[in-house]
């Protein structure tokens, strides 16, 4: 399906990114990808979104009951099921969280470039599969 959709987009738009909107000046753009200068360095707001998500999710994983369920479901699912942990609900919630974070990254990328690129993400497929396999074996 990936090849079909990517091929259709490439044929339809001759393989070039489509500048379909102008995101400059929008309040959503300023919140998600706005930039400012700290001395000589340009800093994007998306960096703060990443740091905020890392802090909140790190806290949830290490200091909450939900984080304990996630650790139990990943470490020993049978023991988690016997301990009445909601490992199935935890896994479904993590898939939903992963989809939300991926969609947020896609929105930020699209807003930053103000274009829809049919070739975006090309070549990352094998890397993602390797990350999933390595992460599952850990």
Long-range contacts (C-beta under 8 A, 24 or more apart in sequence): 2-125, 6-118, 6-119, 6-122, 9-118, 10-118, 10-119, 13-118, 15-118, 15-119, 17-113, 17-115, 17-116, 17-117, 17-118, 17-119, 18-115, 18-116, 18-117, 19-114, 19-115, 20-115, 20-116, 21-114, 22-114, 23-111, 23-114, 24-114, 28-111, 29-111, 32-107, 32-108, 32-111, 33-108, 33-111, 33-112, 44-112, 46-108, 46-112, 49-104, 49-108, 53-101, 66-90, 66-93, 70-94
